Amino acid sequence: MRRIALLFALALAGCSAPVPPEFESPEHKFRVRFGAPPRVYDKPDGTLTSQIFTVASNDGALTVRAYKLPISDDEARRAADKLLDEAKAELVRSVGGTETESASLALMGKYPGLKFVATAEKPRSGVLRARVVLAGARLYKVSAFGTPDFADAPAAREFLESFAVLE
C-alpha cells in the first residue's frame, strides 16, 4: 500500500499544466497558443482589411490581428521601422494607453518586431502586453490586454512567446 501511495505521489509531482494546443491560420501564416479556440472577426482598419483572432474572458483578452499590407515584401522591408512604430502607436492608442516598456525583437531570428507594455485607461483600465511583427508584407499585432493579473499571468506570457510565423 505504501508503494502505491509513493508511486501516486511521484506521478503527481511530475505533472505540470498541460500545454495548450496550437492554433494555426494557414491563410494568415501564423501559429500561436491561445489556450482555447479563438473567435475570428473580419475587421477593416481604415483602408486596410484585417482579421482578428481572440479569446476573451472577464479579466482580459488574448488577440492576434493579422494584416496583408498592399505593398510588396521589398517595400515592407524598407519601411519596416516606420510600419512597426505606427502599429505599436495605434495599438497603445486603441486602449488609451501610456507605453511603459519597449524593446526590439527578431522573431524566429529574422522577422523584425517590437515588444512593449503599456498601462491602459480604455476601454477599461488595465495592462497591455504586446508584440508587433512584420513578415514580408504581413503585419501582426499580438496582444494580451486585461487586468494586471491577467496580462502578467504565465498563460498570457506563453501566448505572446508562442507566436510564430508559418514559413
PyMOL commands that place a pseudoatom at each C-alpha (Angstrom):
pseudoatom trace, name=CA, resn=MET, resi=1, chain=A, elem=C, hetatm=0, pos=[0.000, 0.000, 0.000]
pseudoatom trace, name=CA, resn=ARG, resi=2, chain=A, elem=C, hetatm=0, pos=[2.830, 2.362, 0.857]
pseudoatom trace, name=CA, resn=ARG, resi=3, chain=A, elem=C, hetatm=0, pos=[4.455, 1.661, -2.511]
pseudoatom trace, name=CA, resn=ILE, resi=4, chain=A, elem=C, hetatm=0, pos=[1.236, 2.594, -4.368]
pseudoatom trace, name=CA, resn=ALA, resi=5, chain=A, elem=C, hetatm=0, pos=[0.901, 5.828, -2.382]
pseudoatom trace, name=CA, resn=LEU, resi=6, chain=A, elem=C, hetatm=0, pos=[4.536, 6.689, -3.115]
pseudoatom trace, name=CA, resn=LEU, resi=7, chain=A, elem=C, hetatm=0, pos=[4.119, 5.989, -6.841]
pseudoatom trace, name=CA, resn=PHE, resi=8, chain=A, elem=C, hetatm=0, pos=[0.937, 8.097, -6.891]
pseudoatom trace, name=CA, resn=ALA, resi=9, chain=A, elem=C, hetatm=0, pos=[2.708, 10.991, -5.124]
pseudoatom trace, name=CA, resn=LEU, resi=10, chain=A, elem=C, hetatm=0, pos=[5.653, 10.801, -7.526]
pseudoatom trace, name=CA, resn=ALA, resi=11, chain=A, elem=C, hetatm=0, pos=[3.321, 10.757, -10.527]
pseudoatom trace, name=CA, resn=LEU, resi=12, chain=A, elem=C, hetatm=0, pos=[1.508, 13.855, -9.270]
pseudoatom trace, name=CA, resn=ALA, resi=13, chain=A, elem=C, hetatm=0, pos=[4.754, 15.663, -8.505]
pseudoatom trace, name=CA, resn=GLY, resi=14, chain=A, elem=C, hetatm=0, pos=[5.924, 15.157, -12.079]
pseudoatom trace, name=CA, resn=CYS, resi=15, chain=A, elem=C, hetatm=0, pos=[2.711, 16.512, -13.587]
pseudoatom trace, name=CA, resn=SER, resi=16, chain=A, elem=C, hetatm=0, pos=[2.651, 20.021, -14.878]
pseudoatom trace, name=CA, resn=ALA, resi=17, chain=A, elem=C, hetatm=0, pos=[-0.090, 22.011, -16.514]
pseudoatom trace, name=CA, resn=PRO, resi=18, chain=A, elem=C, hetatm=0, pos=[-0.800, 20.660, -19.990]
pseudoatom trace, name=CA, resn=VAL, resi=19, chain=A, elem=C, hetatm=0, pos=[0.480, 22.749, -22.873]
pseudoatom trace, name=CA, resn=PRO, resi=20, chain=A, elem=C, hetatm=0, pos=[-2.446, 24.341, -24.714]
pseudoatom trace, name=CA, resn=PRO, resi=21, chain=A, elem=C, hetatm=0, pos=[-2.882, 23.208, -28.308]
pseudoatom trace, name=CA, resn=GLU, resi=22, chain=A, elem=C, hetatm=0, pos=[-1.526, 25.392, -31.065]
pseudoatom trace, name=CA, resn=PHE, resi=23, chain=A, elem=C, hetatm=0, pos=[-3.882, 27.340, -33.277]
pseudoatom trace, name=CA, resn=GLU, resi=24, chain=A, elem=C, hetatm=0, pos=[-2.772, 27.761, -36.891]
pseudoatom trace, name=CA, resn=SER, resi=25, chain=A, elem=C, hetatm=0, pos=[-4.029, 30.137, -39.540]
pseudoatom trace, name=CA, resn=PRO, resi=26, chain=A, elem=C, hetatm=0, pos=[-2.730, 28.871, -42.885]
pseudoatom trace, name=CA, resn=GLU, resi=27, chain=A, elem=C, hetatm=0, pos=[-4.363, 31.858, -44.597]
pseudoatom trace, name=CA, resn=HIS, resi=28, chain=A, elem=C, hetatm=0, pos=[-2.518, 34.398, -42.431]
pseudoatom trace, name=CA, resn=LYS, resi=29, chain=A, elem=C, hetatm=0, pos=[0.545, 32.194, -41.963]
pseudoatom trace, name=CA, resn=PHE, resi=30, chain=A, elem=C, hetatm=0, pos=[0.887, 32.160, -38.178]
pseudoatom trace, name=CA, resn=ARG, resi=31, chain=A, elem=C, hetatm=0, pos=[0.524, 29.852, -35.201]
pseudoatom trace, name=CA, resn=VAL, resi=32, chain=A, elem=C, hetatm=0, pos=[0.023, 30.624, -31.528]
pseudoatom trace, name=CA, resn=ARG, resi=33, chain=A, elem=C, hetatm=0, pos=[-1.164, 29.008, -28.288]
pseudoatom trace, name=CA, resn=PHE, resi=34, chain=A, elem=C, hetatm=0, pos=[-4.418, 30.698, -27.280]
pseudoatom trace, name=CA, resn=GLY, resi=35, chain=A, elem=C, hetatm=0, pos=[-5.423, 28.019, -24.777]
pseudoatom trace, name=CA, resn=ALA, resi=36, chain=A, elem=C, hetatm=0, pos=[-8.909, 27.775, -26.336]
pseudoatom trace, name=CA, resn=PRO, resi=37, chain=A, elem=C, hetatm=0, pos=[-10.321, 28.090, -29.857]
pseudoatom trace, name=CA, resn=PRO, resi=38, chain=A, elem=C, hetatm=0, pos=[-10.397, 31.780, -30.843]
pseudoatom trace, name=CA, resn=ARG, resi=39, chain=A, elem=C, hetatm=0, pos=[-13.308, 33.736, -32.235]
pseudoatom trace, name=CA, resn=VAL, resi=40, chain=A, elem=C, hetatm=0, pos=[-12.498, 35.177, -35.646]
pseudoatom trace, name=CA, resn=TYR, resi=41, chain=A, elem=C, hetatm=0, pos=[-13.684, 38.535, -36.969]
pseudoatom trace, name=CA, resn=ASP, resi=42, chain=A, elem=C, hetatm=0, pos=[-13.131, 40.413, -40.219]
pseudoatom trace, name=CA, resn=LYS, resi=43, chain=A, elem=C, hetatm=0, pos=[-12.262, 43.946, -39.195]
pseudoatom trace, name=CA, resn=PRO, resi=44, chain=A, elem=C, hetatm=0, pos=[-11.348, 46.808, -41.531]
pseudoatom trace, name=CA, resn=ASP, resi=45, chain=A, elem=C, hetatm=0, pos=[-8.717, 49.216, -40.236]
pseudoatom trace, name=CA, resn=GLY, resi=46, chain=A, elem=C, hetatm=0, pos=[-9.100, 52.350, -42.293]
pseudoatom trace, name=CA, resn=THR, resi=47, chain=A, elem=C, hetatm=0, pos=[-8.460, 51.228, -45.865]
pseudoatom trace, name=CA, resn=LEU, resi=48, chain=A, elem=C, hetatm=0, pos=[-6.740, 48.001, -44.766]
pseudoatom trace, name=CA, resn=THR, resi=49, chain=A, elem=C, hetatm=0, pos=[-8.530, 44.731, -44.248]
pseudoatom trace, name=CA, resn=SER, resi=50, chain=A, elem=C, hetatm=0, pos=[-7.583, 42.613, -41.293]
pseudoatom trace, name=CA, resn=GLN, resi=51, chain=A, elem=C, hetatm=0, pos=[-8.761, 39.620, -39.392]
pseudoatom trace, name=CA, resn=ILE, resi=52, chain=A, elem=C, hetatm=0, pos=[-8.879, 39.411, -35.600]
pseudoatom trace, name=CA, resn=PHE, resi=53, chain=A, elem=C, hetatm=0, pos=[-8.454, 36.164, -33.674]
pseudoatom trace, name=CA, resn=THR, resi=54, chain=A, elem=C, hetatm=0, pos=[-9.342, 36.458, -29.981]
pseudoatom trace, name=CA, resn=VAL, resi=55, chain=A, elem=C, hetatm=0, pos=[-10.023, 34.528, -26.807]
pseudoatom trace, name=CA, resn=ALA, resi=56, chain=A, elem=C, hetatm=0, pos=[-11.675, 36.707, -24.170]
pseudoatom trace, name=CA, resn=SER, resi=57, chain=A, elem=C, hetatm=0, pos=[-12.617, 36.316, -20.522]
pseudoatom trace, name=CA, resn=ASN, resi=58, chain=A, elem=C, hetatm=0, pos=[-13.929, 38.683, -17.856]
pseudoatom trace, name=CA, resn=ASP, resi=59, chain=A, elem=C, hetatm=0, pos=[-10.327, 39.554, -16.961]
pseudoatom trace, name=CA, resn=GLY, resi=60, chain=A, elem=C, hetatm=0, pos=[-8.941, 40.211, -20.430]
pseudoatom trace, name=CA, resn=ALA, resi=61, chain=A, elem=C, hetatm=0, pos=[-8.313, 39.037, -23.967]
pseudoatom trace, name=CA, resn=LEU, resi=62, chain=A, elem=C, hetatm=0, pos=[-5.583, 37.366, -25.992]
pseudoatom trace, name=CA, resn=THR, resi=63, chain=A, elem=C, hetatm=0, pos=[-5.644, 38.664, -29.553]
pseudoatom trace, name=CA, resn=VAL, resi=64, chain=A, elem=C, hetatm=0, pos=[-3.846, 38.356, -32.865]
pseudoatom trace, name=CA, resn=ARG, resi=65, chain=A, elem=C, hetatm=0, pos=[-4.722, 40.869, -35.578]
pseudoatom trace, name=CA, resn=ALA, resi=66, chain=A, elem=C, hetatm=0, pos=[-3.356, 39.915, -38.992]
pseudoatom trace, name=CA, resn=TYR, resi=67, chain=A, elem=C, hetatm=0, pos=[-2.945, 42.262, -41.947]
pseudoatom trace, name=CA, resn=LYS, resi=68, chain=A, elem=C, hetatm=0, pos=[-1.822, 41.671, -45.523]
pseudoatom trace, name=CA, resn=LEU, resi=69, chain=A, elem=C, hetatm=0, pos=[-0.379, 45.059, -46.462]
pseudoatom trace, name=CA, resn=PRO, resi=70, chain=A, elem=C, hetatm=0, pos=[-0.993, 46.349, -50.005]
pseudoatom trace, name=CA, resn=ILE, resi=71, chain=A, elem=C, hetatm=0, pos=[2.739, 46.657, -50.703]
pseudoatom trace, name=CA, resn=SER, resi=72, chain=A, elem=C, hetatm=0, pos=[5.486, 44.309, -51.845]
pseudoatom trace, name=CA, resn=ASP, resi=73, chain=A, elem=C, hetatm=0, pos=[7.717, 42.422, -49.431]
pseudoatom trace, name=CA, resn=ASP, resi=74, chain=A, elem=C, hetatm=0, pos=[10.638, 44.647, -50.503]
pseudoatom trace, name=CA, resn=GLU, resi=75, chain=A, elem=C, hetatm=0, pos=[8.668, 47.838, -49.825]
pseudoatom trace, name=CA, resn=ALA, resi=76, chain=A, elem=C, hetatm=0, pos=[7.664, 46.465, -46.415]
pseudoatom trace, name=CA, resn=ARG, resi=77, chain=A, elem=C, hetatm=0, pos=[11.275, 45.604, -45.588]
pseudoatom trace, name=CA, resn=ARG, resi=78, chain=A, elem=C, hetatm=0, pos=[12.426, 49.129, -46.487]
pseudoatom trace, name=CA, resn=ALA, resi=79, chain=A, elem=C, hetatm=0, pos=[9.640, 50.697, -44.391]
pseudoatom trace, name=CA, resn=ALA, resi=80, chain=A, elem=C, hetatm=0, pos=[9.841, 48.178, -41.510]
pseudoatom trace, name=CA, resn=ASP, resi=81, chain=A, elem=C, hetatm=0, pos=[10.791, 50.649, -38.760]
pseudoatom trace, name=CA, resn=LYS, resi=82, chain=A, elem=C, hetatm=0, pos=[8.017, 53.057, -39.709]
pseudoatom trace, name=CA, resn=LEU, resi=83, chain=A, elem=C, hetatm=0, pos=[5.391, 50.316, -40.092]
pseudoatom trace, name=CA, resn=LEU, resi=84, chain=A, elem=C, hetatm=0, pos=[6.262, 48.766, -36.729]
pseudoatom trace, name=CA, resn=ASP, resi=85, chain=A, elem=C, hetatm=0, pos=[6.339, 52.116, -34.914]
pseudoatom trace, name=CA, resn=GLU, resi=86, chain=A, elem=C, hetatm=0, pos=[2.931, 53.051, -36.380]
pseudoatom trace, name=CA, resn=ALA, resi=87, chain=A, elem=C, hetatm=0, pos=[1.439, 49.655, -35.470]
pseudoatom trace, name=CA, resn=LYS, resi=88, chain=A, elem=C, hetatm=0, pos=[2.722, 49.974, -31.901]
pseudoatom trace, name=CA, resn=ALA, resi=89, chain=A, elem=C, hetatm=0, pos=[1.420, 53.542, -31.564]
pseudoatom trace, name=CA, resn=GLU, resi=90, chain=A, elem=C, hetatm=0, pos=[-2.005, 52.545, -32.908]
pseudoatom trace, name=CA, resn=LEU, resi=91, chain=A, elem=C, hetatm=0, pos=[-2.278, 49.611, -30.508]
pseudoatom trace, name=CA, resn=VAL, resi=92, chain=A, elem=C, hetatm=0, pos=[-1.290, 51.740, -27.490]
pseudoatom trace, name=CA, resn=ARG, resi=93, chain=A, elem=C, hetatm=0, pos=[-3.688, 54.495, -28.622]
pseudoatom trace, name=CA, resn=SER, resi=94, chain=A, elem=C, hetatm=0, pos=[-6.549, 51.963, -29.050]
pseudoatom trace, name=CA, resn=VAL, resi=95, chain=A, elem=C, hetatm=0, pos=[-6.507, 51.267, -25.302]
pseudoatom trace, name=CA, resn=GLY, resi=96, chain=A, elem=C, hetatm=0, pos=[-5.886, 54.863, -24.240]
pseudoatom trace, name=CA, resn=GLY, resi=97, chain=A, elem=C, hetatm=0, pos=[-2.526, 53.647, -23.042]
pseudoatom trace, name=CA, resn=THR, resi=98, chain=A, elem=C, hetatm=0, pos=[0.804, 55.012, -21.960]
pseudoatom trace, name=CA, resn=GLU, resi=99, chain=A, elem=C, hetatm=0, pos=[3.827, 52.988, -23.010]
pseudoatom trace, name=CA, resn=THR, resi=100, chain=A, elem=C, hetatm=0, pos=[5.973, 51.880, -20.057]
pseudoatom trace, name=CA, resn=GLU, resi=101, chain=A, elem=C, hetatm=0, pos=[8.425, 49.439, -21.730]
pseudoatom trace, name=CA, resn=SER, resi=102, chain=A, elem=C, hetatm=0, pos=[9.613, 48.794, -25.273]
pseudoatom trace, name=CA, resn=ALA, resi=103, chain=A, elem=C, hetatm=0, pos=[12.293, 46.715, -26.988]
pseudoatom trace, name=CA, resn=SER, resi=104, chain=A, elem=C, hetatm=0, pos=[13.135, 45.434, -30.451]
pseudoatom trace, name=CA, resn=LEU, resi=105, chain=A, elem=C, hetatm=0, pos=[12.841, 41.778, -31.287]
pseudoatom trace, name=CA, resn=ALA, resi=106, chain=A, elem=C, hetatm=0, pos=[13.698, 39.491, -34.162]
pseudoatom trace, name=CA, resn=LEU, resi=107, chain=A, elem=C, hetatm=0, pos=[11.005, 36.830, -34.264]
pseudoatom trace, name=CA, resn=MET, resi=108, chain=A, elem=C, hetatm=0, pos=[12.448, 33.473, -35.253]
pseudoatom trace, name=CA, resn=GLY, resi=109, chain=A, elem=C, hetatm=0, pos=[15.741, 35.283, -35.784]
pseudoatom trace, name=CA, resn=LYS, resi=110, chain=A, elem=C, hetatm=0, pos=[14.591, 37.075, -38.927]
pseudoatom trace, name=CA, resn=TYR, resi=111, chain=A, elem=C, hetatm=0, pos=[11.252, 38.891, -38.687]
pseudoatom trace, name=CA, resn=PRO, resi=112, chain=A, elem=C, hetatm=0, pos=[11.563, 42.423, -37.270]
pseudoatom trace, name=CA, resn=GLY, resi=113, chain=A, elem=C, hetatm=0, pos=[9.298, 43.403, -34.448]
pseudoatom trace, name=CA, resn=LEU, resi=114, chain=A, elem=C, hetatm=0, pos=[8.746, 45.325, -31.254]
pseudoatom trace, name=CA, resn=LYS, resi=115, chain=A, elem=C, hetatm=0, pos=[7.586, 44.103, -27.869]
pseudoatom trace, name=CA, resn=PHE, resi=116, chain=A, elem=C, hetatm=0, pos=[6.112, 46.551, -25.401]
pseudoatom trace, name=CA, resn=VAL, resi=117, chain=A, elem=C, hetatm=0, pos=[3.982, 47.110, -22.335]
pseudoatom trace, name=CA, resn=ALA, resi=118, chain=A, elem=C, hetatm=0, pos=[1.507, 49.919, -21.708]
pseudoatom trace, name=CA, resn=THR, resi=119, chain=A, elem=C, hetatm=0, pos=[-0.842, 50.900, -18.933]
pseudoatom trace, name=CA, resn=ALA, resi=120, chain=A, elem=C, hetatm=0, pos=[-4.322, 51.496, -20.289]
pseudoatom trace, name=CA, resn=GLU, resi=121, chain=A, elem=C, hetatm=0, pos=[-7.416, 53.511, -19.484]
pseudoatom trace, name=CA, resn=LYS, resi=122, chain=A, elem=C, hetatm=0, pos=[-9.968, 52.490, -22.145]
pseudoatom trace, name=CA, resn=PRO, resi=123, chain=A, elem=C, hetatm=0, pos=[-11.990, 50.546, -22.982]
pseudoatom trace, name=CA, resn=ARG, resi=124, chain=A, elem=C, hetatm=0, pos=[-11.128, 49.772, -19.366]
pseudoatom trace, name=CA, resn=SER, resi=125, chain=A, elem=C, hetatm=0, pos=[-8.097, 50.265, -17.191]
pseudoatom trace, name=CA, resn=GLY, resi=126, chain=A, elem=C, hetatm=0, pos=[-5.506, 47.522, -17.277]
pseudoatom trace, name=CA, resn=VAL, resi=127, chain=A, elem=C, hetatm=0, pos=[-2.252, 46.401, -18.805]
pseudoatom trace, name=CA, resn=LEU, resi=128, chain=A, elem=C, hetatm=0, pos=[-1.406, 45.801, -22.450]
pseudoatom trace, name=CA, resn=ARG, resi=129, chain=A, elem=C, hetatm=0, pos=[1.467, 43.421, -23.233]
pseudoatom trace, name=CA, resn=ALA, resi=130, chain=A, elem=C, hetatm=0, pos=[2.007, 43.230, -26.958]
pseudoatom trace, name=CA, resn=ARG, resi=131, chain=A, elem=C, hetatm=0, pos=[4.218, 42.486, -29.912]
pseudoatom trace, name=CA, resn=VAL, resi=132, chain=A, elem=C, hetatm=0, pos=[4.043, 43.783, -33.450]
pseudoatom trace, name=CA, resn=VAL, resi=133, chain=A, elem=C, hetatm=0, pos=[5.816, 41.750, -36.105]
pseudoatom trace, name=CA, resn=LEU, resi=134, chain=A, elem=C, hetatm=0, pos=[6.453, 42.270, -39.808]
pseudoatom trace, name=CA, resn=ALA, resi=135, chain=A, elem=C, hetatm=0, pos=[6.933, 39.199, -42.019]
pseudoatom trace, name=CA, resn=GLY, resi=136, chain=A, elem=C, hetatm=0, pos=[7.252, 40.371, -45.600]
pseudoatom trace, name=CA, resn=ALA, resi=137, chain=A, elem=C, hetatm=0, pos=[4.074, 42.337, -46.293]
pseudoatom trace, name=CA, resn=ARG, resi=138, chain=A, elem=C, hetatm=0, pos=[2.229, 40.678, -43.406]
pseudoatom trace, name=CA, resn=LEU, resi=139, chain=A, elem=C, hetatm=0, pos=[1.826, 42.660, -40.206]
pseudoatom trace, name=CA, resn=TYR, resi=140, chain=A, elem=C, hetatm=0, pos=[0.770, 41.052, -36.939]
pseudoatom trace, name=CA, resn=LYS, resi=141, chain=A, elem=C, hetatm=0, pos=[-0.399, 42.679, -33.715]
pseudoatom trace, name=CA, resn=VAL, resi=142, chain=A, elem=C, hetatm=0, pos=[-0.245, 40.132, -30.895]
pseudoatom trace, name=CA, resn=SER, resi=143, chain=A, elem=C, hetatm=0, pos=[-1.576, 41.261, -27.525]
pseudoatom trace, name=CA, resn=ALA, resi=144, chain=A, elem=C, hetatm=0, pos=[-2.633, 40.303, -24.035]
pseudoatom trace, name=CA, resn=PHE, resi=145, chain=A, elem=C, hetatm=0, pos=[-4.840, 43.021, -22.581]
pseudoatom trace, name=CA, resn=GLY, resi=146, chain=A, elem=C, hetatm=0, pos=[-6.659, 42.993, -19.274]
pseudoatom trace, name=CA, resn=THR, resi=147, chain=A, elem=C, hetatm=0, pos=[-6.237, 43.237, -15.545]
pseudoatom trace, name=CA, resn=PRO, resi=148, chain=A, elem=C, hetatm=0, pos=[-2.640, 43.297, -14.314]
pseudoatom trace, name=CA, resn=ASP, resi=149, chain=A, elem=C, hetatm=0, pos=[-3.056, 39.724, -13.038]
pseudoatom trace, name=CA, resn=PHE, resi=150, chain=A, elem=C, hetatm=0, pos=[-4.332, 38.611, -16.466]
pseudoatom trace, name=CA, resn=ALA, resi=151, chain=A, elem=C, hetatm=0, pos=[-1.667, 40.382, -18.539]
pseudoatom trace, name=CA, resn=ASP, resi=152, chain=A, elem=C, hetatm=0, pos=[1.155, 39.230, -16.238]
pseudoatom trace, name=CA, resn=ALA, resi=153, chain=A, elem=C, hetatm=0, pos=[-0.056, 35.622, -15.888]
pseudoatom trace, name=CA, resn=PRO, resi=154, chain=A, elem=C, hetatm=0, pos=[2.084, 32.766, -17.220]
pseudoatom trace, name=CA, resn=ALA, resi=155, chain=A, elem=C, hetatm=0, pos=[-0.680, 31.932, -19.740]
pseudoatom trace, name=CA, resn=ALA, resi=156, chain=A, elem=C, hetatm=0, pos=[-0.518, 35.439, -21.256]
pseudoatom trace, name=CA, resn=ARG, resi=157, chain=A, elem=C, hetatm=0, pos=[3.271, 35.355, -21.437]
pseudoatom trace, name=CA, resn=GLU, resi=158, chain=A, elem=C, hetatm=0, pos=[3.202, 31.884, -23.008]
pseudoatom trace, name=CA, resn=PHE, resi=159, chain=A, elem=C, hetatm=0, pos=[0.668, 33.124, -25.560]
pseudoatom trace, name=CA, resn=LEU, resi=160, chain=A, elem=C, hetatm=0, pos=[2.887, 36.041, -26.565]
pseudoatom trace, name=CA, resn=GLU, resi=161, chain=A, elem=C, hetatm=0, pos=[6.045, 33.938, -26.678]
pseudoatom trace, name=CA, resn=SER, resi=162, chain=A, elem=C, hetatm=0, pos=[4.367, 31.148, -28.668]
pseudoatom trace, name=CA, resn=PHE, resi=163, chain=A, elem=C, hetatm=0, pos=[3.509, 33.363, -31.648]
pseudoatom trace, name=CA, resn=ALA, resi=164, chain=A, elem=C, hetatm=0, pos=[5.347, 32.193, -34.770]
pseudoatom trace, name=CA, resn=VAL, resi=165, chain=A, elem=C, hetatm=0, pos=[5.161, 32.819, -38.497]
pseudoatom trace, name=CA, resn=LEU, resi=166, chain=A, elem=C, hetatm=0, pos=[4.490, 29.807, -40.696]
pseudoatom trace, name=CA, resn=GLU, resi=167, chain=A, elem=C, hetatm=0, pos=[7.051, 29.504, -43.443]
for i in range(1, 167): cmd.bond("trace and resi %d" % i, "trace and resi %d" % (i + 1))
show_as sticks, trace
zoom trace
